[in-house]
Amino acid sequence: MIDMRMYGRCALITGGSQGIGFAAAANFMRAGASVAIVARRPAVLEEARERLAREGKGKVVTISADVSKAEDCARIFAAAEKELGRVDVLLNNAGTHSNGPFEVATDAIWQADFDLKLFSAIRLARAAFPGMKARKWGRIVNVLNSGAKWPRHGSAPTSVTRAAGMALTKVLSNEGAEHNVLVNAVLVGLIQTDQWVRGHAQENKGRTYDEYIAEMGKRIPMGRVGTAEEFANMILFLVSDAGSYVTGTAINVDGGMCPVV
């Protein structure tokens, strides 16, 4: 029988107020964990906190911060440890979809993407690693996208920063394995999140949201776009004891979209 429980575990989740991060937090709460969720907007965080409080008996902590800033990463981890007592699970989920022609991507665009997606994961993992190693138990999951394995035309800087995140995952997994600190990545293809709602609102083609999603789903072998909950289920497996022999891997959760295994 697969044991997906997280009783007594404490998790820190960046980008935790909406979408994949929120779905993961809800799963963790239902499995028995306490969570600290990080996002920039206090009002959205408070709404998420109220919803998560109904999912389980664990504690819900909210931290308003910008993970692209080194000083905020330090403050995030200190607050999570103070409020939860420790951090057993780190879910690096913060990020946006920043793509475009290579020639028009300025140094500032590149630096912003590295700060948000790569350096936030580096800084928070560096803070979490010592405690996880000392306790001989830890889980780190980095949310990337299929561009990490399958970089396409016009996909910079995201495909590059996500590929770097995959390399970081492997480095950390090798260093953490002997201490039972397991590090994995999960790769997004097309998953419904709040970004999709905003994208539909901006397209101005007269399609309903369901029509918009259905059209996107035609690009996927399974014929549909996935949900944040489906993606979060894989995360829950990896951070629970059910995933106790999985480390150093990057798993596609994309309905078969990525042609690279």
C-alpha positions in Angstrom: 0.0 0.0 0.0 1.4 3.4 -0.9 1.8 5.7 2.1 1.2 9.3 1.0 1.1 10.7 4.6 3.1 13.6 5.8 2.2 13.6 9.5 4.3 16.1 11.5 6.2 17.3 8.4 6.8 21.0 7.8 7.0 22.4 4.3 8.1 25.7 2.7 6.5 26.5 -0.6 7.4 29.4 -2.9 4.7 30.6 -5.3 2.3 29.0 -2.9 -0.7 31.3 -3.0 -2.1 30.1 -6.4 -1.9 27.4 -9.1 0.6 24.5 -8.6 2.0 25.9 -5.4 -1.4 26.2 -3.8 -2.5 22.7 -5.0 0.7 21.3 -3.5 0.1 23.1 -0.2 -3.5 21.7 -0.1 -2.2 18.2 -0.7 0.4 18.5 2.0 -2.2 19.8 4.5 -4.6 16.9 3.7 -1.6 14.5 4.2 -1.0 15.9 7.7 1.7 18.6 7.2 2.1 22.2 8.2 3.0 24.7 5.5 4.6 28.1 5.0 3.5 29.6 1.7 5.4 32.4 0.0 4.1 35.0 -2.5 4.4 38.7 -3.1 0.8 39.9 -2.6 -0.5 39.9 1.0 -4.2 39.9 0.1 -3.8 36.8 -2.1 -1.8 35.1 0.6 -4.4 35.8 3.2 -7.1 34.3 0.9 -5.0 31.2 0.4 -4.3 30.9 4.1 -8.1 30.9 4.8 -8.7 28.2 2.2 -5.8 26.0 3.3 -6.8 26.2 7.0 -9.9 24.1 5.9 -7.7 21.4 4.4 -6.1 19.9 7.5 -5.1 20.4 11.1 -1.6 21.6 10.5 -0.4 25.2 10.8 -0.5 27.6 7.9 2.1 30.4 7.7 2.1 33.1 5.1 5.2 35.1 4.1 5.0 38.0 1.7 8.3 38.3 -0.1 10.1 38.5 -3.4 12.2 35.4 -3.8 14.3 37.0 -6.5 16.0 39.0 -3.8 18.8 37.5 -1.6 17.7 39.3 1.5 14.1 38.2 1.1 15.2 34.5 0.7 17.1 34.8 4.0 14.0 36.4 5.7 11.7 33.7 4.2 13.7 30.8 5.6 14.1 32.4 9.0 10.4 33.1 9.2 9.5 29.5 8.2 11.8 28.0 10.7 10.6 30.3 13.5 6.9 29.6 12.8 7.1 25.9 12.0 10.1 24.9 14.0 12.0 23.4 11.0 11.7 22.9 7.3 11.5 19.2 6.2 10.3 19.9 2.7 11.2 22.7 0.3 9.2 23.2 -2.9 10.8 25.7 -5.2 7.9 26.7 -7.4 8.2 30.5 -7.9 8.5 31.6 -11.5 6.9 33.1 -14.6 7.0 32.2 -18.3 9.6 34.5 -19.8 10.2 33.7 -23.5 11.1 35.6 -26.6 13.6 36.1 -29.4 17.1 35.7 -28.2 18.3 38.9 -29.8 15.9 41.1 -27.9 16.6 39.6 -24.4 18.6 42.2 -22.6 21.1 41.5 -19.7 18.4 42.8 -17.3 15.9 40.2 -18.6 18.4 37.4 -18.3 19.4 38.5 -14.8 15.8 38.8 -13.6 15.0 35.3 -14.8 18.1 33.8 -13.2 17.4 35.6 -9.9 13.7 34.5 -9.8 14.1 30.9 -11.0 17.6 29.7 -10.2 19.1 31.8 -7.5 16.0 31.6 -5.3 16.2 27.8 -5.4 20.0 28.0 -4.7 19.5 30.3 -1.8 16.7 28.5 -0.1 18.2 25.0 -0.7 21.5 26.3 0.8 19.5 27.4 3.9 17.5 24.2 4.2 20.3 21.7 3.5 22.2 21.8 6.9 19.0 21.1 9.0 17.8 18.4 6.6 21.2 16.6 6.7 21.4 16.9 10.5 18.0 15.3 10.9 18.7 12.7 8.2 15.5 13.5 6.4 14.7 16.1 3.8 12.9 16.6 0.5 13.5 19.3 -2.1 11.4 19.5 -5.2 12.2 22.0 -8.0 9.3 22.9 -10.3 10.8 23.4 -13.8 9.2 23.1 -17.3 9.7 20.9 -20.4 12.1 23.5 -21.8 14.7 22.2 -19.4 14.9 19.1 -21.6 13.4 20.4 -24.8 14.5 24.0 -25.5 12.7 25.4 -28.5 12.9 28.4 -30.8 12.3 31.6 -28.9 12.3 29.9 -25.5 15.0 31.9 -23.8 15.6 32.8 -21.1 13.3 30.3 -19.5 14.6 27.2 -21.2 18.1 28.1 -20.1 17.3 28.9 -16.5 15.2 25.8 -16.2 18.0 23.6 -17.6 20.3 25.1 -15.0 17.6 24.2 -12.4 17.7 20.6 -13.6 21.5 20.5 -13.2 21.2 22.0 -9.7 18.7 19.2 -8.9 21.3 16.6 -9.8 24.1 18.2 -7.9 22.0 18.5 -4.8 20.7 15.0 -5.0 24.2 13.6 -5.2 25.3 15.6 -2.1 22.1 14.9 -0.1 21.6 11.2 -0.9 23.8 9.8 1.9 21.9 11.9 4.4 18.4 10.9 3.2 17.9 14.3 1.7 16.2 13.6 -1.6 16.1 16.1 -4.4 14.0 15.9 -7.6 12.5 18.0 -10.3 9.0 17.9 -11.8 8.6 19.4 -15.3 5.5 21.3 -16.4 4.1 21.0 -19.9 0.7 22.6 -20.2 -1.0 22.8 -16.8 -4.0 25.0 -16.0 -3.0 27.8 -13.6 -4.0 31.4 -13.0 -1.6 32.4 -15.7 -3.8 30.7 -18.2 -6.8 32.7 -17.0 -4.9 35.9 -17.5 -3.7 34.7 -20.9 -7.2 34.0 -22.0 -8.4 37.4 -20.8 -5.7 39.1 -22.9 -6.1 37.2 -26.1 -9.3 38.9 -27.3 -10.4 36.2 -29.8 -13.9 35.8 -28.6 -13.3 32.2 -27.3 -14.6 31.0 -24.0 -12.1 29.9 -21.5 -13.1 26.2 -22.1 -12.6 26.7 -25.8 -9.3 28.3 -25.2 -8.2 25.3 -23.0 -9.5 22.8 -25.4 -7.6 24.3 -28.3 -4.4 24.1 -26.2 -5.1 20.5 -25.4 -4.9 19.5 -29.0 -1.1 19.9 -28.8 -0.9 17.1 -26.2 -0.9 13.4 -26.9 -3.5 12.9 -24.1 -5.7 15.5 -25.8 -6.2 17.8 -22.9 -4.4 20.3 -20.6 -3.6 19.0 -17.1 -4.7 20.5 -13.8 -2.7 21.9 -11.0 -4.0 19.1 -8.8 -2.7 16.4 -11.1 0.7 18.0 -11.1 0.6 18.4 -7.3 -0.1 14.7 -6.9 3.3 13.9 -8.2 4.9 16.4 -5.9 3.1 14.8 -2.9 4.4 11.3 -3.9 8.0 12.6 -4.1 7.9 14.3 -0.7 6.1 11.6 1.2 7.7 8.3 2.4 6.1 6.7 -0.7 8.9 8.3 -2.7 11.7 7.2 -0.4 13.9 5.7 -3.1 13.6 8.4 -5.7 16.2 11.1 -6.0 18.1 12.9 -8.7 15.4 12.6 -11.4 13.4 15.1 -13.5 9.9 13.8 -14.1 7.7 15.0 -17.0 4.1 15.7 -15.8 2.8 16.8 -19.1 0.4 14.3 -20.7 3.2 13.0 -23.0 3.9 16.4 -24.5 7.7 16.5 -24.1 9.5 14.2 -26.7 12.5 13.8 -24.3 12.2 11.2 -21.6 
